[in-house]
Every structure is written in C-alpha cells, then in structure tokens.
C-alpha cells in the first residue's frame, strides 16, 4: 500500500480510532503446531491490559515458554494503549515492510485495520493450520472479514454485553425475571424506582465515551435499521431517532435513572449497581464479575440477556441481536516473513486449554467452541455464554470508526440539554443530521478506497 494512501487513511481514521479500544486444549487440525521456529523470533502486538497488568506479564512469559517448547521460536510481546497508537503502528509497519508479525485487534477496529490491506487473508490452508473454522463459536466469526469468503481476523477473546440485575429487588417488587423488550424493561424500571430511598430502576453512564452508541445500535437494529446499507448510511432515520429518545427518556421523562447519572461513566454506573442502588445495570460485560463478586450485592445479582426487541411482538424486519460482536481478533501481517510460525501461534492461543486458562485469568469468554461450552456452565456465566452465541457484528466497513464516533458525539453533545431537563426534538434532529453528513462522507471515502 502506498504511503500517500496510508496518509489519507490516517486523516480519516486517527481521531475515531481513539474510541475503539474499549472499543484475549486440543482441537482438530495439526499443521499449525508443526512450524519450525528454531532461531527465529515472533513479534506480537497486543493491547495492554490495564485491569490485570501483572497477570498479563505472567501470561506473556507462560505463552512464550509454551511456544518455545512447541516450535523452538522465541516470542517478543509489545503492547499498545489505544486504537490510535495501534493504527500508527500498522501504518508505519506497512510503509517499512517491517513490524509485528501478529496483531491483536478489537473486533470493531478490525474493519478499519483490514482496510489498510496490511493483513493476511485466510484461505482454507491457513484455517487448517489454525485448527479449522469449526473450532470457533460461529458467532465470533461474524466480524472476521466482510464476508465468509474474505476473512482476516481469528477470534481470540469474546466480551458480549449483558444486563446485570438485582434478584432481591426484583423479587420484592413481584417481578419474576428481567424483561426481554425495551418497553418491558422501562415498565419494570418504573416499578423498581423509589427516589426517596435513592433506589432507581436503571444504572446508566450517560457520559461514558464507549457505551451510549451501543444502546442506539441495538435498538435501531432490532427495529430493522442496520445503519449501513451498501454505500448508504442511515443515521438520520426515525428508528435511530426513537432509540436516542428512549435512551435519553429514561432520565428526563421516565425518571428511572439517578439524576447524577448525566455525569456518570460506565464505572460509576457499575458502582451504583454494586452498592444496591439500582435494579438493572444494562450494557455490562463479564469484566464486571470480579467487582460484583466482592460487592454489597455479591449474593443478590445475576446476568440476563439484554432486551432483544423494542416491543412484543417484535418489529417486522428487526434483528434480535443480544449484543454487538465484542472482543478481540488476531490477524497476521501480510508482510511477515514468519507466516507459518504466526499461524502456529494463533492456533496455540485459540486451542481449548489455552482459552480456558485465559478465561480464568482475565474473565473474557473463550472463542473456542468447546471451551465456551465448558465455561458456560459456570456460576453467572450462562447468560453471558448465551449472549456470545446471539451477538451480531457491526457493519464491516473502514468507515465504521467514524460512524461510531458520530453516534457517540450525538450523545456527548446532548449532555448539557439532558442535564438541564431534556433533549428537544429539534436539537436531536439537528445533531443526527450533522452526524449523518459527516459519517456519510467517511463511508463515501471508504467505498472508493
């Protein structure tokens, strides 16, 4: 790829890439483990785990030792702290033809990275060396590439979004189980809200930099709008507008959210739920498990699927997605001189036993189908495993970074109005129109690239 093309790509994507890092046994296939790496070093770039830094260092050491024993090759790990930093590394490596052999990418960052044309497309031979497509949970392959015939990313870790709920609060209110529709959840939240006691139905981080767009994506998709239709973006759309109105309305109209949540991040919402001040905490992942297991609600909480539709019956043409397809993919650099060795590494870290070990250390769900089945029987994990199987990919386009950022900006720009009492119809319409214009321009550029 020419340097000028990379420069143009950077201009489009660098700012939005910052949002995307939130935005890692045995199986069939033996070829991946037979690579001869004696005297060679494999370079691997992976996201820094700020929640478990010491455990990640140990995982690096253990993984390198296992790979050395298996292939004779050394492994050198390098970390990045943001999507912007990773994108810069990809750009520099493509220009120089030298850099990491293996990259770990966030799932929603995968289309952006693949658009650089820097990574190995996986054919039948490559999949055989990894252990075969069938060793993975099928849903996790949904964002490996633009379609099943053009795949680049190998699923490594899965972090589907679910909803935590307080069983005791629901029981006291006479509610048997969490609602399966957004309308039903709103009504349950109203019943569970008692502002005089500081108790609210929902814990929401309105000021979070990562989560607001996911609510909008889910509601729009479930109403029949996939946001990207070929080369056309549909942000300025009634289904999207209604999604934002519902999301903002929990605070301004339904009064089922703590007024302070207008300034909350996801961690603040988690803290409120963990202290017993909220009945539901939607849009959380398995990474909240450690916090909740040590909290005041450790014996009272569980997880459920997020609502699968806006209403019952579900809207015609809607997709009942439980979560975005969230987690990490592994890709192999197309410029790498160690492709077979890289594929052997990918096979090793996605085999059953390695995936189970990774889950116990970091909490992320396995992408390996056998490992996921075993983990899914654990305490609090059945709903999370179910969500992993019912996740749905975001559109595979190099413009997704900018589309996602545009959706976040609508929420961010609405915060002052929300804090003042509510977001007006005119104000929301104008922000959606602006978001549509800017993100459509990015989609146009990506379509021409």
C-alpha positions in Angstrom: 0.0 0.0 0.0 1.4 3.4 -1.0 2.5 5.9 1.7 0.1 8.5 0.3 -2.8 6.1 0.6 -1.9 5.4 4.3 -1.7 9.1 5.0 -5.1 9.7 3.6 -6.5 6.8 5.6 -4.9 8.2 8.8 -6.6 11.6 8.2 -9.9 9.8 8.1 -9.5 7.4 10.9 -7.0 8.6 13.5 -9.3 10.6 15.7 -12.1 8.0 15.7 -9.7 5.1 16.4 -9.3 6.5 19.9 -12.8 5.3 20.7 -12.3 1.7 19.6 -10.1 0.0 22.1 -12.8 -0.2 24.5 -13.8 -0.2 21.8 -7.8 -12.3 24.7 -6.6 -27.8 24.6 -6.9 -29.7 21.9 -8.8 -29.3 18.6 -8.9 -30.6 15.1 -6.0 -29.8 12.7 -2.3 -30.4 13.4 -0.5 -28.4 10.8 -0.4 -25.2 12.9 1.8 -26.7 15.6 4.4 -28.2 13.2 6.2 -24.9 12.2 9.9 -25.0 12.8 10.9 -21.8 14.5 14.4 -22.6 15.8 16.5 -19.5 15.9 13.5 -17.2 15.0 11.6 -14.6 17.0 7.9 -13.9 16.5 6.8 -10.3 17.3 3.3 -10.0 18.7 1.4 -6.7 19.3 -1.4 -6.8 21.8 -3.5 -4.4 23.8 -2.2 -3.5 27.3 -4.5 -4.9 29.9 -4.7 -2.1 32.5 -7.0 -4.1 34.7 -4.7 -7.0 35.1 -1.1 -5.7 34.3 0.8 -8.2 36.4 -1.3 -11.2 35.2 -0.7 -10.1 31.6 3.1 -10.1 32.2 2.8 -13.6 33.5 0.7 -14.7 30.6 3.3 -13.3 28.2 6.0 -15.3 30.0 4.0 -18.5 30.1 2.8 -18.2 26.5 6.3 -17.5 25.2 7.6 -20.6 27.1 4.9 -22.8 25.7 5.5 -21.6 22.2 9.3 -22.0 22.6 8.7 -25.6 23.6 6.4 -26.3 20.8 8.2 -24.6 17.9 11.7 -23.6 19.1 10.9 -19.9 18.4 11.0 -17.0 20.8 8.1 -14.6 21.2 8.5 -10.9 21.8 5.4 -9.1 23.1 4.8 -5.4 22.6 1.7 -3.6 23.9 -0.3 -0.6 22.8 -2.6 1.6 24.9 -5.1 3.0 22.3 -6.6 2.4 18.9 -4.8 5.5 17.7 -1.4 4.0 18.8 -2.2 0.7 17.1 -3.2 2.4 13.9 0.0 4.3 13.8 2.0 1.1 14.3 0.1 -0.5 11.4 0.8 2.4 9.1 4.5 2.6 10.0 4.9 -1.2 9.5 3.2 -1.2 6.1 5.3 1.6 4.8 8.6 0.0 6.1 7.5 -3.6 5.4 8.8 -4.5 8.9 7.0 -4.7 12.2 4.9 -7.1 14.3 4.1 -10.5 12.8 0.9 -10.9 14.8 -1.6 -8.2 15.9 -4.5 -8.4 18.4 -7.4 -6.1 17.3 -10.6 -5.1 18.9 -13.5 -6.5 16.9 -15.0 -3.1 16.0 -11.5 -2.0 15.0 -10.9 -4.9 12.7 -12.7 -3.4 9.6 -10.6 -0.2 10.0 -7.4 -2.1 10.2 -8.2 -4.5 7.4 -8.9 -1.5 5.1 -5.2 -0.8 5.2 -4.6 -4.0 3.2 -1.8 -4.9 5.6 -3.1 -8.3 6.8 -3.1 -11.9 5.5 -6.4 -13.1 4.0 -7.2 -16.5 5.4 -7.9 -19.3 2.9 -8.6 -22.9 3.6 -4.9 -23.7 4.0 -4.5 -21.0 6.7 -7.6 -22.1 8.5 -6.4 -25.7 8.5 -3.1 -24.6 10.2 -5.1 -22.7 12.8 -7.3 -25.7 13.6 -10.3 -25.1 11.3 -13.1 -22.7 11.4 -15.3 -25.2 13.2 -13.3 -25.0 16.4 -14.7 -21.5 17.0 -18.1 -20.3 18.2 -19.7 -19.5 14.9 -21.0 -16.1 16.0 -17.4 -14.9 16.7 -16.5 -15.3 13.1 -19.1 -12.7 12.1 -16.5 -9.9 12.0 -13.5 -11.8 10.7 -14.0 -10.1 7.4 -16.5 -8.5 5.0 -18.0 -12.0 4.2 -17.2 -15.7 4.7 -15.0 -15.8 1.6 -12.8 -12.9 2.7 -11.7 -13.4 6.3 -8.7 -11.9 8.1 -9.4 -12.0 11.8 -9.2 -15.1 14.0 -11.4 -14.8 17.1 -9.4 -14.7 20.3 -11.5 -13.3 23.1 -15.2 -12.6 23.5 -16.8 -9.9 25.6 -20.5 -9.9 24.8 -22.7 -7.3 26.5 -25.4 -8.4 29.0 -27.5 -6.9 31.7 -26.8 -7.4 35.4 -29.9 -7.4 37.7 -30.6 -7.5 41.5 -32.6 -10.6 42.2 -33.7 -9.4 45.6 -35.1 -6.1 44.4 -37.0 -7.8 41.6 -38.5 -10.4 44.0 -39.6 -7.7 46.4 -41.4 -5.9 43.5 -43.1 -9.1 42.5 -41.1 -9.4 39.2 -40.2 -13.0 38.2 -37.5 -12.2 35.7 -36.0 -9.3 33.7 -38.0 -8.1 30.7 -37.0 -9.2 27.2 -38.1 -6.0 25.5 -37.1 -2.3 25.9 -40.7 -1.3 26.6 -41.0 -4.0 29.2 -37.7 -3.0 30.8 -38.8 0.6 31.1 -42.0 -0.5 32.9 -40.1 -2.8 35.3 -37.7 0.0 36.0 -40.5 2.4 36.9 -41.9 -0.2 39.3 -38.4 -0.6 40.9 -37.7 3.1 41.3 -38.1 4.8 44.7 -36.2 8.1 44.5 -37.0 8.8 48.2 -34.8 5.9 49.1 -32.2 6.6 46.4 -33.2 3.5 44.5 -33.6 3.5 40.7 -34.6 1.0 38.1 -31.6 1.5 35.8 -27.9 2.4 36.3 -26.7 4.2 33.1 -23.4 6.0 32.4 -24.6 8.8 30.1 -21.2 10.5 30.0 -19.3 7.3 29.1 -17.1 7.5 26.0 -17.9 4.0 24.8 -21.3 2.7 25.7 -24.0 5.1 24.6 -23.8 4.2 20.9 -24.2 0.5 21.7 -27.7 1.2 23.1 -28.6 3.1 19.9 -27.1 0.4 17.6 -29.1 -2.3 19.4 -32.5 -0.5 19.3 -32.1 0.6 15.7 -31.0 -2.9 14.5 -33.8 -4.6 16.4 -36.2 -2.1 14.6 -34.9 -3.1 11.2 -32.2 -0.4 10.6 -28.7 -1.9 10.2 -27.3 1.6 9.9 -25.2 0.8 6.8 -27.0 -0.3 3.6 -24.4 -0.8 0.9 -22.9 2.7 0.4 -25.7 4.4 2.2 -25.7 5.4 5.9 -29.0 5.6 7.8 -28.3 7.6 11.0 -30.8 10.3 10.2 -33.6 7.8 10.4 -36.8 7.5 12.5 -35.6 4.3 14.2 -32.3 5.9 15.2 -34.1 9.0 16.5 -36.6 6.9 18.5 -33.6 5.0 20.0 -32.0 8.2 21.3 -35.3 9.4 22.6 -35.8 6.2 24.6 -32.3 6.3 25.9 -32.5 9.9 27.0 -36.0 9.5 28.1 -35.1 7.0 30.9 -33.7 10.1 32.7 -35.7 13.0 31.5 -39.2 11.5 31.2 -39.4 8.1 32.9 -37.3 9.2 35.9 -35.9 5.7 36.3 -32.3 6.8 36.4 -30.4 8.7 39.1 -30.2 12.3 38.0 -26.5 12.3 38.8 -26.0 9.7 36.0 -25.9 12.5 33.5 -22.2 12.8 34.6 -21.5 9.1 35.1 -19.2 6.8 33.2 -19.8 3.1 33.0 -17.7 2.6 36.1 -19.9 5.0 38.1 -23.0 3.1 36.9 -21.3 -0.2 38.0 -20.6 1.3 41.4 -24.2 2.3 41.8 -25.5 -1.1 41.0 -22.8 -2.8 43.1 -23.9 -0.8 46.1 -27.6 -1.9 45.7 -28.9 1.4 44.4 -30.1 0.2 41.1 -32.1 -2.9 40.0 -30.7 -3.2 36.5 -27.3 -2.4 35.0 -27.5 -2.9 31.2 -24.6 -2.9 28.8 -22.0 -4.6 31.0 -19.7 -7.5 30.3 -18.1 -10.4 32.1 -15.3 -8.0 33.3 -17.8 -6.7 35.9 -17.9 -10.1 37.6 -14.9 -9.6 39.8 -16.2 -6.3 41.1 -19.7 -7.6 41.8 -18.4 -10.8 43.5 -16.8 -8.5 46.1 -19.7 -6.0 46.4 -22.7 -5.5 48.6 -24.8 -7.4 46.1 -22.5 -10.4 45.8 -25.2 -12.8 46.8 -28.1 -10.9 45.0 -27.0 -10.4 41.4 -27.1 -12.3 38.2 -26.8 -11.6 34.5 -29.5 -11.8 31.8 -29.6 -11.1 28.1 -30.1 -7.5 27.0 -33.6 -6.9 25.6 -33.9 -8.4 22.1 -36.6 -6.1 20.7 -38.3 -2.8 21.4 -41.7 -4.3 21.9 -43.7 -7.5 21.8 -44.4 -8.5 19.1 -41.0 -7.6 17.7 -40.9 -5.0 14.8 -41.1 -6.5 11.3 -37.6 -6.8 9.8 -35.8 -6.4 13.0 -32.8 -8.4 14.1 -33.0 -9.8 17.6 -29.3 -9.2 18.5 -28.3 -9.7 22.1 -25.0 -7.7 21.8 -22.6 -6.3 19.4 -19.9 -8.9 18.5 -17.4 -7.6 21.0 -13.9 -8.9 21.9 -10.6 -9.4 20.1 -9.4 -10.8 16.8 -5.9 -11.9 15.9 -4.5 -11.0 12.5 -1.2 -11.9 10.7 0.7 -9.2 8.9 0.9 -9.8 5.2 4.4 -8.5 5.1 5.5 -11.1 7.7 8.3 -13.5 6.8 7.1 -15.8 9.5 3.5 -16.6 8.4 3.5 -20.3 9.2 5.0 -19.6 12.6 2.4 -16.9 13.1 -0.4 -19.3 12.3 1.1 -21.8 14.7 1.0 -19.1 17.4 -2.6 -18.3 16.6 -3.5 -22.0 16.8 -1.9 -22.4 20.1 -3.6 -19.5 21.9 -7.0 -20.4 20.4 -6.9 -24.1 21.4 -9.3 -25.3 24.1 -6.9 -25.5 27.1 -5.2 -22.2 26.4 -8.6 -20.5 26.1 -9.8 -21.9 29.3 -6.7 -20.7 31.1 -7.1 -17.2 29.6 -10.7 -17.0 30.7 -9.8 -17.9 34.3 -7.1 -15.2 34.4 -8.8 -12.3 32.6 -12.5 -13.2 32.6 -13.0 -12.9 28.8 -15.1 -15.7 27.3 -13.4 -18.2 25.0 -14.0 -18.1 21.3 -13.1 -21.8 21.1 -16.5 -23.6 20.9 -15.5 -26.5 23.2 -14.1 -24.1 25.8 -17.1 -21.9 25.6 -19.4 -24.8 26.2 -17.4 -25.8 29.3 -17.3 -22.2 30.7 -21.0 -21.6 30.0 -21.9 -23.9 32.9 -20.2 -21.8 35.5 -21.9 -19.5 38.0 -23.2 -16.3 36.5 -21.8 -17.2 33.1 -24.7 -19.0 31.3 -26.4 -15.7 30.2 -23.0 -14.4 29.0 -22.3 -17.5 27.0 -25.8 -17.2 25.5 -25.1 -13.6 24.6 -21.9 -14.7 22.9 -23.9 -17.1 20.7 -26.5 -14.4 19.9 -24.1 -11.5 19.2 -24.3 -9.6 15.9 -21.5 -7.9 14.1 -21.3 -4.2 13.4 -21.1 -3.3 9.7 -17.7 -4.3 8.1 -16.5 -1.1 6.6 -13.4 1.0 7.0 -15.7 3.9 7.8 -17.1 2.2 11.0 -14.8 4.1 13.2 -16.2 7.5 12.1 -19.8 6.2 12.2 -19.3 5.0 15.7 -17.7 8.3 16.7 -20.6 10.2 15.1 -23.1 8.3 17.2 -21.1 8.9 20.4 -20.9 12.6 19.6 -24.7 12.9 19.3 -24.9 11.6 22.9 -22.0 13.8 24.1 -23.4 17.0 22.5 -26.8 16.3 24.2 -25.5 16.0 27.7 -25.9 19.8 28.5 -29.6 19.6 27.4 -30.1 16.4 29.3 -28.7 17.9 32.4 -31.0 20.9 32.0 -34.1 18.8 31.8 -34.3 17.1 28.4 -33.2 16.9 24.8 -35.5 18.7 22.4 -36.8 17.1 19.2 -35.3 19.9 17.2 -31.9 19.7 18.9 -31.8 15.9 18.4 -32.8 16.1 14.8 -30.1 18.7 14.0 -27.4 16.6 15.7 -28.5 13.5 13.8 -28.4 15.4 10.5 -24.9 16.6 11.3 -23.8 13.1 12.2 -25.3 11.7 9.0 -23.5 14.2 6.8 -20.1 13.7 8.4 -20.2 9.9 8.7 -21.7 9.5 5.2 -18.7 11.4 3.8 -16.4 8.9 5.6 -18.4 6.0 4.2 -18.1 7.5 0.7 -14.3 7.7 1.0 -14.1 4.1 2.3 -16.3 2.9 -0.5 -13.9 4.5 -3.1 -10.8 3.1 -1.3 
